[in-house]
Amino acid sequence: MIRTLRFAAAALLCMLASPLFAQAYPAKPIRVVVPYAPGGNMEHWRPTLEKVSQLLGQQLVMENRPGAGGNIGSDYVAKSAADGYTLLIGTIGTHAINASVYAKMPYDVVKDFTPVVFLATMTNVAIVNPATPVKSIQEFIEYAKSQPGKLNFGSPGNGSSAHMTGEMFKQVTGVNMQHVPYKGSAPALMDLIAGRIDIMFDNIPLPLPHIKAGKLRGLAVTASQRSPSLPELPTLGEAGVPGFDVSSWYGIYAPASLPQEITAKLNVAFNDALRTPEIRDRLASQGWTVVGGPADQLAAQTRNELERWARVVKSANVRID
């Protein structure tokens, strides 16, 4: 009996010494890695992280680790401890497109991560210089086909969602255009405004003020639904390109093998934050469509998008060594 009690006491002490039992999660600040340079669309997520910090009682700290189209920061998280203190804001690039575009990937999108929550989607918008003699997507298609190979489209870089949207547009419509990659959306937009490139398919937030100011002309959005930020613009499907549905998307990932109870706690906190009116309204005004939902929803999105973009990348013969 005494021996049994000693064994039970020893087992209890071991459990209490374990980090998972010694203190409730989270017991310290949580790093949220952004695999891109500071600025841009990722800054929109700071208020959401602040709300989640309030709900969890610990600060979520945004940390930028840019490079290789998001691969450097994503790989850092993939190789971090699965304790819930290092998270990643993953994207359509880091968790769908890059796997097919990059000749050598440092991580496995499915095996090396635990999906936590699907944050939101954001449509791209087809934009041209107002001096271009077109006012609709169909007019642009006719304009481009009248001079095959002479027009070009810009993007923030090789393998970006804007680049791949342009490649898909070419495949679906039969338009022959040349791709011009830039180091970010801002310089590409400046060249579009200056008339040096012909069209872009960029995320809404950066070109939005230029569209409102008349410096750029929006032709259509690339998602299946119109954007609340640009309700006057049709979808590509409505504009005569049936079945076209492309949106950038963002989610929270953790390293593989994150304990289920931690995944669940994070999922609940993020969903609660995304449901608050001030967060939803702010994100909607910036061009986002909030998704939320269970972790399985992000897992399914990742698998489906991996397969989808693999086909597009192969057809376009896009490769980064």
N, C-alpha and C positions, 0 to 999 in steps of 0.2 A: 504493500500500500504506500509506504513512504517513498519507495523507489519510483512508483507510478506518479506520485505527486511531484517529486523532483523533476521527472521527465517533462511533465506538463508545464511546470514553472519555467524550465529551460526553453521549451518550445515557445511559450508566451513571450519570454524576453527576446528571443530571436525575431519574432514577428514585430514586436514593438521597435526593435532596432532597425528594421527594414524601412527605407525611405517612404514606401507607400503606406505604412502603418504609423510611423512616428509622427507624421504631421499631415493634415488634410491638404489635398492639392487644390489650388496652387499655394505654395508656401513662400514663393519668391517671384520676382518679375519674370515675365515671359518674353522672349525675343521673337519678333515676327519679321522674318527675313523677306526683303523685297529684292528680287534678283535683277533689278535694273537701277540705273542712276537716279539720284534724287530728282523730284519734279514729275511732271506729267500726270497721267491718270491715277497712278498709285497714291498720290497725295490726297485724293478724294476719300481714301479709306481711313484716314487718321481719326475723324469723329467716331466712326464705327468702332475702332480699336479702343478709343477712350470710353465708349459706352460699355464695351465688354469688360474693360478694366474695372469699372464701377460694379458690374454684376459679379465679377469673380473676386473682387477685393484685392487684386494685385495688378500692377501696371503692365500693360502690353507695350513693349518698346519696339518701334519700327527701326530696322537696321538694313541699310542698302549694301548689297554685295553684287554689283553689276559685272557683266562680261559674258561673252560667247552666247549672245541671244537669250540670256537668263540661265544658262547651264551652270555657271560658276556658283551662283547663289543657291540654286536648286540642289546641286551636288553637295554643297556644304550641309544643307539640311538633311539630305539623304544619309549622310555619314555621321550625323549628330546622335546623341543618346535619345532613345525613345522614352523620354520621361515627361513629355508635355511642356518642356521649357524652351523648346526651339520649334517654331512653326514657319511655314512658308506661304506666301501669297502666290500660288501657282496660276498659270494662265494657259490659254489656248496654244501659246508658243512653247512654254516649258513642258507642258504635259500632253501635247498632241502633235504639233507641227515639227518641232525640233527632232523628234525621234526618227523622222523620215528624211529630214533635210541634212542633218549632220552625219558625216561619214562615220564618226566615232563618238558615241555618247558615253559620258562618265557615269551615268546612272540608268536604271531601268524604271520607266515611268510607273509601271504597275507594281513591280515587286519591291521597290525601295521606298514606298510611301504608304502612309495611312490616310485615306481621304477623310476629312473632318466635316466640311460643310461647303456646299455650292453657294458662293456669295451672290453673283449677279452676272448678267450678260450686258453687252453693249454693241449696238449695231454700228457698222461702218456706213459712211455716206459717200456717194459718188459726187465728186466736185470738179468743176472746170473753171477756167478763167472766164469772166463775163464777156470778154472779147471773142471767145470761141463762138462760131455761128451755129450753136445748137442750144435748144432749151428743154430737151427731153432726152431720155436714154435712147429711144428709138432713133431720134435725129443724130445722136452721137454715133450709134452703130452704123448708120448709113454713111455718115461723114467719114468714119474710120475705114469702112470698106471701100470707099471711093479712092482711097490712097493707102493701099495695104503696105504695112511695114514702115510707114513714114511717121506715124504718131507714137507717142511714148506715154508710159504711166509711171509716176513716182511712188516711192514707199519709204518708210523709216529705215529699211534695211532688208537684206536678203533673208528670206524665211519668216519675215514678220507677217502678221495677219493681214495687213494691208497689201503686202506683196502677193500672198497666196489668194486673196480675194480677187486681185487683178488677174492672176493666172486662171482662176476658175471662170471669171468673166470671159476671158479669151476663149476658153474651151467650150463654154456653153453657147456663146454668140458667134463664134467663128471669126472674131476680129483679130487681126494681126497687129500687135503693138510690141514695142520694145520696153523692157523694164529698166528703170533708172533708180538704183538704190542710193539712199542718203544715210547719213549718221543721225537719225532721228526725224521726227515729223516736222519740227519747226523749220529746218532748212529746206525741206521738200516743199512745204507750204509757201515759203517765201519765193521759191522758184516758180511755183504754180501761179502765184499772184503776179510775178514778173513776166509770165508767159513763156518761160523756158521749158516747161513740160506741159502736157496736154490734159491729163486727168489724174486723179488720185481716188483711192477708196480707203479713206482714213477714219479712225474712231471719231465720233462726233465732237467731243469737248474742245479740242484745239481749233478745228476749223469753224466751229459754231459762231464765234464773234465776227469772223471774217465774212461768213455767209450773211449774218444779220446786217453787217455794215455795207454789203454789196460789193465787197472786194473779191468774193468767190460766188459761184452759182452752184447751188445744190441741184442735182438731177433726180436722185432717188436714194433710198436707204436699202441696205443689203439684207436686212432681216425679213421675216415673214409678216411682221406687224409694223405699222408706222411708229415713228418715234414721237413721244410727247414733246421732245425738244424741238422737233421740226415737223409738226403735224401736217403741214401743207405739202410735204414731199411724199410721193407714192413709194411703195416698195418696188423692188425690181420686178417682182411677180405681177404687180398691178400695172407696171409700165411695159409689159410685154416680154419679160424674160421669165417664163413660168418655172416654178420649182426652185428658184434661186433663194437660198436662205443661209446667210452667213452672219454670225455674230461672234465678237470676241467674248471670252468668258473667263471668270476668275473664281478661284476657290481656295480654301485653307487646307493645306496638307501638313502632315507630321511625318517623322521618320517611320519606317515599317515597324510593325509589332508594338505600336502604342497600346497600352492597356485599354481594354474596352471601356472601363469606367471613366477614364480620363477623356477618351474620345467622346463619350456621351455627354460629359459635363461641358466640354468645349462646344459641342454641337448645340446644346440647349442655350448656352450663353450667347453664341453668335446669332441663333435664331431669334432669341428674345430682343437682342439689339436691333436686328434688321426689321423687326415688327414695330418698333417705336416710330410714331408719325414723323418726328423731327429727322430721324435718319432716313426713312423711306423718301420723304419729300425732298430732302437735300440731294440724295443720290439721283432721284428722278429728274430734278432740275439740271443735273450735270450730264444727263443722257443715259443713266443706268436703268436697267430693269432688274429689280431685286428678285432673287430666286429662293434661297434658303432651303429648308427641307432636311431630310435625314442624310446621314453620311453616305448611304448606299446610292443616293441620287448623284452625288459627285463621282462616285466610283463608276457608275454606268455612263455618265457623260464622258469621262476620261477614256473608257474602252471604245465607245462609239466614235469619238472624234479621232482617236488614234487610227482607226480603220479608214475613216473617211478621208483624212488628209494624206494618208499613205497613197491612196489612189490618185489624188490630185497632184501630189509631188512627183510621183512616178510619171504621170502623163506629161507634166511640164518639164521633166528632167532637171529639177532644181537640186543642187548638191553643194554642200559646204564642206571642204576637207579640213 
